[in-house]
């Protein structure tokens, strides 16, 4: 009993502290019940609020405009799926362009671009100012110019019968002197051809690799392949496109790690490629190099 009583025995200081605590509790309770803490209604100036909202909206529009992707001049012949999508083209319009290019045909004007793709007038008005065509398309040389040469009549089947395979010289063994006999191939271009050929142990795989020679135009390539062709192609172990890893894909000419990533991504979405030509649907794929890339790949 004495032990129980001891719990309720306080010193004078403790008693004073308890009384002070009780007084504070009572004081706060009274303040809660009797003091009005409600705030006065805030008067909103609707005109000022409207101006403030308009200011915010204008800043948002400026930010959206600043964040728009910058469009740089480009050749519409090389529009990829991703590029076309970013320009606002539909899948059907992009497919029409790619189908046109597969026929080895070229677009040489904004009007022809619209005729092929069937894009709307409004979209054409937006993107056509960024079209960049080669100089020979924009400023074709007049035949009256004394410096103009019609190469199509100098070394083609129009004046000379096409050479047979046996009559042609092996491009992998041709000398600079032999190459320079082709109209349009001088010392510099023949040197560029041989330098590229020597970069590969065994030389070229096929004639199409001439596209990678710096300085060669399609017209000059056509004249070269009239006299030369790859007869002893370099042997390569083709990579199975549907099972290749990213490390394997980057060993192929013109495929870097970014494109390899997109190839694997597209392969997964398609549950495997059914044709090598489907690579042209891959984001950022170098469509103009597809024939060279196909030399290194197989579906199996």
Secondary structure, DSSP 8 states (H G I E B T S, - for coil): -HHHHHTT---HHHHHHHHHHHHHHHHHHHHHHHS----------HHHHHHHHHHHHHHHHHHHHHHS-----B-GGG--HHHHHHHT--HHHHHHHHHHHHTT----SHHHHHHHH---HHHHHHHGGGB---HHHHT---TTSTT---GGGTSSTTTS----TTTSEETTT--HHHHTTSTT--HHHHHHHHHHHHHSTT--SSGGGGGGSTT--HHHHHHHHHHEE-SS------EETTT--HHHHTTSTT--HHHHHHHHHHHHHHTS-S-GGGGGGSTT--GGGHHHHGGGEE--
